Amino acid sequence: MLEQYFPILLFIGFGLGLGLLMVGAGSFVSPNRPDPQKLSPYECGFEAFEDARMKFDVRYYLIAILFILFDLEIAFLFPWAVVLPEIGFFGFASMMVFLFILIIGFIYEWKKGALEWE
């Protein structure tokens, strides 16, 4: 039974080894010339004027969560489009119901003002 998992373990080992080899080669080949600007914590050209642990507005998190939610649900369209000829009309109708619910949710969040940024 365990010999069936050998190709998977070999693939994982090869991937880890190749990743470590590339990281090692990159650190060996790349130049390392640090200067004060490269070592500074901010790349914008000026020092921080507030504490890094300050509170963010809740709307920032709300928009981020909504983006992730709708982005992930749209990802279901790609595998569905690949197998659409095999699943037929039932699969098409199921996806239309899914998209209808998704559109209703989008309209709801739009009407509630979740996408407004003032």
N, C-alpha and C positions, 0 to 999 in steps of 0.2 A: 504493500500500500504506500509506503513512504517513497518508493522510487518514482511514483507518479508526480510527486512534488519536486523532484530534482530539477527539471527544466525551469520551474519558477524560481527556485533558490539560486540556480545558476544565473538566471536573468537578473535577479536582484543583486547578486554579488558582482556581476559584470557592470551593472549600472552604478553601484556605489564605488567600485574601483575606478571606473572611467571618470566619475565626478571628482573623486579625490585627486586623480592624476591631472585633470584640467585645472583644478584650483591650485595645486602645487606648481604646475608649469606656469600658470599666470603669475603667481607670486615670485617665482624664480626669474622670469623673463622681464616683467614690468619694472620700469624705473621707480625708485622710491626717493623722491626729493621733497621732503616736507618743508613748508615755509609757514610763517605765521598766519597767512590768509587761509591756507589749506587746513590748518589745525584749528581754526576758529570754529565755534559752534554754529554760526549762521553764515549763509552764503549771500545774504542780501546786502552786505556792505556796511551795516551799522549794528551796534550792540543792542541787545534785547532791552526793551523799555518796560516790560512787565514780567511778572512771574510766569514761568512756563506751565505752572500748575493752575492757571486761572480757569474759571468756569467758562464753558462755551454755552452759547445759546442753544436751547433745546431744539429749535428749528433746524439747526445744522444736523443733528442726529436724526431728526424725523425725515429730512430729505434724503440723507444717506441710506436709511433703512428702506424707504420707499423705492429708491433707485435699485437697491439690491433685490428687493422683492420682485419688482417688475422685470428686472434684467434676468433673474433666474427663471422666471416663468416663461419668458420669451425663448429661453434656451430649449424648452420642450418642443418648439416648432421644428428644429432641425432633424431630430430622429423621426419625428412624425412625418416630415416631408419625404424622408428616405423610404419609409415603409408604407407610404400611402397607397401605392398600387396593390399591395398585398392585403391591407386591412379593409379596403373597399369603402362602401358608403357608411357603414357603421363607424369606422374610424374617423371619417370626415365629419360626420354629425357629432361625434363625441368631442372633437377638437373645436367645432363651432360653438358648442355649449360652453366649453372651457374658455374660449376667447370672449364669448358674451359675458360670462361672469367676470373675466378680467377687465373688460371695458366698463362694466357697471362699477367695479371697484375703483377704476381710474376716474370715472365721472364723479363718484362719491367723494374721493379725496380732493378733486378739483373744486367741487362745490363747497366743501368744508374749509377751503383755503389752505390746505396743507402744503401747496406748492408756492404760496405767496412768500416773498422774502422782502421785508421792508427794513 
